[in-house]
């Protein structure tokens, strides 16, 4: 069975690259640049993993993470961020993992494989 990944990334070019990359890795990958569309997309697709950009103070990302964890407790949620403090904060707000921006594509792919196994 193919694993499904949903990406919530506000930068359209980064979103497009991630969708191409992860589709090439064999995942059924979809994404959105709008936080307000993310919940409906996740409810429709029931993904194995959600990748959420943690932007600025991360309030939208934290809210989405908490919403998904309450509704789908076994769903893996990864955050990607250029925020300097994300490595110390990501677990306290409910994320299962993080990748700092800019990220190495191989590190991202390896992290995703680990989270989905």
N, C-alpha and C positions, 0 to 999 in steps of 0.2 A: 504494500500500500504506500502510495506517495505521501510524504509529509507535506503539510501546508504551512506556509509562513505568511503572515500579514505584516507589512511595514508601514509605520506611521512616521513620515519624514517630511518636514516642511520645505526642504530644498528639493525642487522638482528634479534637478540634474542628479543629485545624490540618490534620490528615490529610483530614478530610471536605471542608474548603474547597479544599484543593489538588486533590483528586480531581474535585470539581465544576468548578473553574476549568480544569484541564487537559483534562478531557473536553469542556468547552465550546470549547476551542481546537482540538478535532479529534483529540486523542490518545486511544488506548486506554489508560486509566489505572486501575491497581489499587494498593492499599496495604495496609500492615499496621502495627500499633502495637507489634508484638513482633519484636525483633531475631532471635529464634530461629526465626521463621517466614519470614524474608526469603530465605534461601538456597533453600528449597524453592519459594517463589513465583517467584524469578528463574529457577530451573532449569525450571519448568513454562512460564513465559511467554516466556522468551528476549527480554527487552526491549531496546530501543535505548538507553534511558537509565534509570539508577537514581538516585533522589534519596535520600540518607541523612542523617538528622538527626545532627549531631555533638554529642552530649550530654555534659555534664560534662567528663571528661578525654578523651572520645572513643574509649575503648579498644574498645568494641563496633563503632563506626563504622569505625575503622581496620582492625579484624579483618575485617569484612565487605568493605570496599573491597579489601583485599589478596586475599581469597578470590575475589571476582568478577574482579579483574584477572588472577589466575593462570589462572582457568578460561575467561574470556571477555575476552581482551586488547583487543579492539576496542570493547567496551561502554563508553559514556560514563558517568561517575559524578560526580554533583554533590553537594556537601554544603551543608546549610543549618545555621547555627549562630548562637547568641548569644554564643559564646566570643570574647573580645576578641582572641585571638592566631590565630584561624583563617585570617585573610588572609595571614599569613606562614608558616603551617604546612601548608596544605592540599595543596600540590604535593609536599612532602617525604614525605607518607604515601600518595600515590598518587591523590588525587582530581584530576579534570580541571578542576574549577571549584568556586566557592563563592558563596553568597549569604548575607549577614549578616542575622540576624533583629534587629528586625522588618524585613521586606523589602517593597519596592514590587512590587505584582503585575505591573505592566508590565515592570519590570526582570527579574523572574523569567521571564516569558513570552519576553522577548527573549533572555535567556541560554539558555534551553532551545532556542529556534529555532536559535541559533548553534551550540550543541553538537550538534544533530541534523543539521546540514548539512555 
